[in-house]
Amino acid sequence: MIMVLTVGALLLGSLSLAGGVTAATTIAPTTTCSNGVDDTPGLGLICQVTIVNRISAQGGSARVTVRECHGAAGVPETTCTTQTSSLTSPVTNVTQCNASTNGGGGTLRCSVWVTNKFIGMATGASAVTVNQCVGSGDGIANNCDPFPATTSGATVTQCNGSANGGTLVRLECTASGTEPSSHGVTINQCNGSTNGGGALVICSATVSNVRVAAATPTTGSTAAPTAPPTDTAPVSDLPAPSSMPIVLLGLSVLAFVAIARTRFASRPR
């Protein structure tokens, strides 16, 4: 009986975990993954977001893939899901892994990769701005790059107020790449998370921008058939030639000959 109850409890737990995985992800112009979850001690969380935005003068679209995993701190890939969606507008914001895994011994591994493809447009790209690792890790030396980074209104805001609680295992947060002059993506992740002590936090954000030549319309090589001239009638529609003009010409010649003979005969000799 005890065995049955134990198996039932484990089954219910796995079902609730799987349900939480699905509910924790939203793929949209504002994409989210696992905010405010897994605060029970000893849990691990992974979110990996990959975005390809296509931007043109007429608008834009996006292809987004989100991989999300929940499990024990040492083996967070116990339950993973991957979702891929196509959007009719570009992604402009990613918010994930905030206020999560705040139980003791929690682990957090979250990342965002963004590629902006500008079709026939200049990117106007400059170095990505960063605000990260502020008030984190109990002030212990960390592996944040860049650090210190306190830019207000930055493109990447991550790992602030996180990995506190003592006995820090690891705090590593990196941000790199370039941001465009328009149609940029704001990333907000790993803030206020994993503060239960014994924390491991590894988060990263990478943004790149590419200019792509606009497609050139192609024309077919087969020429259209030429219509016949409209001022020329077909041969079958022309009237048949008449013999009357030839007959008249012959009669005129005979008359001329007869008159000439008559005049020649009547001349005196």
C-alpha positions as CSV (number, residue, x, y, z in Angstrom):
1,M,0.0,0.0,0.0
2,I,2.8,2.4,0.9
3,M,4.5,1.5,-2.4
4,V,1.4,2.4,-4.3
5,L,1.0,5.7,-2.6
6,T,4.6,6.6,-3.2
7,V,4.4,5.8,-6.9
8,G,1.2,7.8,-7.2
9,A,2.8,10.8,-5.5
10,L,5.8,10.6,-7.9
11,L,3.4,10.4,-10.9
12,L,1.4,13.4,-9.7
13,G,4.6,15.3,-9.1
14,S,5.9,14.6,-12.6
15,L,2.6,15.6,-14.2
16,S,2.5,18.9,-12.3
17,L,6.1,19.6,-13.3
18,A,5.3,18.9,-17.0
19,G,2.3,21.2,-16.8
20,G,4.4,23.9,-15.3
21,V,6.9,23.6,-18.1
22,T,4.2,24.4,-20.7
23,A,2.6,27.2,-18.8
24,A,6.0,28.9,-18.1
25,T,6.7,29.7,-21.8
26,T,5.2,32.3,-24.0
27,I,6.4,32.9,-27.6
28,A,5.3,36.3,-28.8
29,P,6.8,39.7,-29.5
30,T,7.4,39.7,-25.7
31,T,8.8,36.1,-25.2
32,T,8.9,34.7,-21.6
33,C,10.3,31.6,-20.0
34,S,10.1,30.5,-16.4
35,N,9.6,33.6,-14.3
36,G,8.8,33.1,-10.6
37,V,9.1,29.3,-10.6
38,D,11.0,26.5,-8.9
39,D,11.6,28.1,-5.5
40,T,11.7,24.8,-3.6
41,P,15.2,24.1,-2.3
42,G,17.4,21.9,-4.5
43,L,15.8,22.6,-7.9
44,G,17.4,23.5,-11.2
45,L,16.2,25.5,-14.2
46,I,17.3,25.9,-17.8
47,C,15.9,28.3,-20.4
48,Q,17.5,28.8,-23.8
49,V,15.9,31.2,-26.3
50,T,17.0,31.5,-29.9
51,I,15.5,34.3,-32.0
52,V,15.9,35.2,-35.7
53,N,14.2,38.4,-36.6
54,R,13.7,39.4,-40.2
55,I,13.1,43.2,-40.7
56,S,12.3,45.1,-43.8
57,A,10.8,48.4,-44.8
58,Q,7.4,46.7,-45.1
59,G,7.5,45.1,-41.6
60,G,9.0,42.0,-40.2
61,S,8.7,38.5,-38.8
62,A,10.5,36.1,-36.4
63,R,11.4,32.5,-35.9
64,V,11.7,31.6,-32.2
65,T,12.8,28.5,-30.4
66,V,12.6,28.0,-26.6
67,R,14.1,25.1,-24.8
68,E,13.0,24.8,-21.1
69,C,14.1,22.3,-18.5
70,H,13.1,21.6,-14.9
71,G,14.6,19.1,-12.5
72,A,16.9,18.6,-9.5
73,A,19.8,21.1,-9.1
74,G,22.4,18.6,-10.2
75,V,20.3,17.2,-13.1
76,P,18.1,20.0,-14.3
77,E,17.4,18.3,-17.7
78,T,15.1,15.8,-16.1
79,T,12.1,17.3,-17.9
80,C,12.7,19.4,-21.0
81,T,10.5,20.8,-23.7
82,T,11.3,22.6,-26.9
83,Q,8.9,24.9,-28.7
84,T,9.4,26.6,-32.1
85,S,7.1,29.2,-33.5
86,S,6.9,31.6,-36.5
87,L,5.6,35.1,-35.7
88,T,4.3,37.7,-38.1
89,S,6.2,40.5,-36.3
90,P,9.7,40.7,-34.8
91,V,10.5,39.9,-31.2
92,T,11.2,43.0,-29.2
93,N,11.6,41.7,-25.6
94,V,12.7,38.6,-23.8
95,T,11.9,38.2,-20.1
96,Q,13.0,35.0,-18.4
97,C,14.4,33.3,-15.3
98,N,13.5,36.2,-13.0
99,A,12.5,35.6,-9.3
100,S,13.1,31.9,-9.8
101,T,15.0,29.0,-8.1
102,N,15.2,31.0,-4.8
103,G,15.3,27.8,-2.6
104,G,18.6,26.7,-1.1
105,G,21.1,25.1,-3.5
106,G,19.2,26.2,-6.6
107,T,20.9,26.3,-10.0
108,L,20.0,28.6,-12.9
109,R,21.3,28.4,-16.5
110,C,19.6,30.8,-18.9
111,S,20.6,32.2,-22.3
112,V,19.4,34.3,-25.2
113,W,20.7,34.4,-28.8
114,V,19.3,37.0,-31.1
115,T,20.0,37.5,-34.8
116,N,18.5,40.5,-36.5
117,K,18.4,40.3,-40.3
118,F,17.8,43.6,-42.0
119,I,16.5,43.1,-45.5
120,G,17.8,45.8,-47.8
121,M,18.3,48.1,-44.7
122,A,21.3,49.4,-42.8
123,T,21.6,48.1,-39.2
124,G,23.2,51.1,-37.7
125,A,24.7,48.7,-35.1
126,S,26.7,49.7,-32.0
127,A,28.1,47.8,-29.0
128,V,25.4,46.3,-26.9
129,T,24.7,48.1,-23.6
130,V,24.7,46.1,-20.4
131,N,23.5,46.4,-16.8
132,Q,24.4,43.2,-14.8
133,C,25.7,41.6,-11.6
134,V,24.7,44.6,-9.5
135,G,24.1,43.6,-5.8
136,S,24.8,39.9,-6.6
137,G,26.9,37.1,-5.3
138,D,27.1,38.6,-1.7
139,G,29.8,40.9,-3.1
140,I,32.2,38.0,-3.8
141,A,34.4,38.2,-6.9
142,N,32.5,36.8,-9.8
143,N,32.9,35.9,-13.5
144,C,30.6,38.7,-14.9
145,D,31.8,40.2,-18.2
146,P,31.5,43.2,-18.5
147,F,31.8,44.1,-14.8
148,P,31.0,46.5,-13.4
149,A,28.1,47.3,-15.8
150,T,25.5,49.7,-14.6
151,T,24.1,51.3,-17.8
152,S,20.6,52.7,-17.3
153,G,18.0,51.5,-19.8
154,A,20.5,48.9,-21.2
155,T,19.7,46.4,-23.9
156,V,20.7,43.6,-21.6
157,T,19.8,43.7,-17.9
158,Q,20.7,40.5,-16.1
159,C,21.9,38.8,-12.9
160,N,21.1,41.8,-10.7
161,G,20.2,41.0,-7.0
162,S,20.9,37.3,-7.6
163,A,23.1,34.5,-6.2
164,N,23.1,35.9,-2.7
165,G,22.6,33.8,0.5
166,G,26.1,32.6,1.1
167,T,28.2,29.7,0.0
168,L,28.3,30.9,-3.6
169,V,29.1,28.1,-6.0
170,R,29.3,30.2,-9.2
171,L,28.1,33.4,-10.7
172,E,28.9,33.8,-14.4
173,C,27.0,36.3,-16.5
174,T,28.1,37.5,-20.0
175,A,26.7,39.9,-22.6
176,S,28.1,40.5,-26.0
177,G,27.4,41.6,-29.6
178,T,25.8,44.7,-31.1
179,E,22.4,46.4,-31.0
180,P,20.8,48.0,-34.0
181,S,19.7,51.6,-34.2
182,S,16.1,50.5,-34.6
183,H,14.0,47.3,-34.1
184,G,16.2,46.2,-31.2
185,V,15.5,43.4,-28.6
186,T,15.5,44.1,-24.9
187,I,16.7,41.2,-22.7
188,N,15.8,41.0,-19.0
189,Q,16.8,37.8,-17.3
190,C,18.2,36.1,-14.1
191,N,17.3,39.0,-11.9
192,G,16.3,38.5,-8.2
193,S,16.9,34.8,-8.6
194,T,18.7,31.9,-6.8
195,N,19.1,33.7,-3.5
196,G,18.7,30.7,-1.2
197,G,22.4,30.0,-0.6
198,G,24.7,27.6,-2.3
199,A,23.8,29.2,-5.7
200,L,25.0,28.5,-9.2
201,V,24.0,31.1,-11.8
202,I,25.2,31.0,-15.4
203,C,23.4,33.4,-17.8
204,S,24.3,34.9,-21.1
205,A,23.0,37.2,-23.9
206,T,24.3,37.5,-27.4
207,V,22.9,39.9,-30.1
208,S,24.1,40.2,-33.7
209,N,22.8,42.2,-36.6
210,V,23.2,41.3,-40.3
211,R,22.3,43.3,-43.4
212,V,20.8,41.1,-46.2
213,A,20.4,42.2,-49.8
214,A,16.8,42.5,-50.9
215,A,15.7,39.9,-53.4
216,T,15.7,41.0,-57.1
217,P,12.6,40.1,-59.1
218,T,13.3,37.7,-62.0
219,T,11.7,37.8,-65.4
220,G,10.8,34.7,-67.5
221,S,13.0,33.9,-70.6
222,T,10.1,32.8,-72.8
223,A,8.9,35.6,-75.1
224,A,5.2,36.2,-75.6
225,P,3.8,35.2,-79.0
226,T,3.6,38.0,-81.5
227,A,0.0,38.9,-82.6
228,P,-0.6,39.1,-86.4
229,P,-0.9,42.6,-87.8
230,T,-4.5,43.8,-87.6
231,D,-4.5,45.8,-90.9
232,T,-3.7,42.8,-93.1
233,A,-6.5,40.3,-94.0
234,P,-5.8,36.6,-94.2
235,V,-5.2,35.3,-97.7
236,S,-8.4,33.2,-97.6
237,D,-10.4,36.4,-97.1
238,L,-9.1,38.2,-100.3
239,P,-11.5,38.2,-103.4
240,A,-10.6,35.8,-106.3
241,P,-8.9,37.4,-109.3
242,S,-11.2,38.3,-112.2
243,S,-10.6,37.6,-116.0
244,M,-12.7,40.6,-117.2
245,P,-9.8,43.1,-117.6
246,I,-8.0,40.7,-120.0
247,V,-11.0,40.2,-122.2
248,L,-11.5,44.0,-122.5
249,L,-7.8,44.4,-123.4
250,G,-8.1,41.8,-126.2
251,L,-11.2,43.5,-127.7
252,S,-9.5,46.9,-127.7
253,V,-6.5,45.4,-129.6
254,L,-8.8,43.8,-132.3
255,A,-10.7,47.1,-132.7
256,F,-7.5,49.0,-133.2
257,V,-6.3,46.5,-135.8
258,A,-9.6,46.7,-137.7
259,I,-9.5,50.5,-137.8
260,A,-5.9,50.6,-138.9
261,R,-6.7,48.2,-141.9
262,T,-9.7,50.2,-142.9
263,R,-7.7,53.4,-143.1
264,F,-4.9,51.7,-144.9
265,A,-7.3,50.3,-147.5
266,S,-9.0,53.6,-148.2
267,R,-5.8,55.6,-148.9
268,P,-5.2,56.5,-152.6
269,R,-2.6,54.6,-154.3
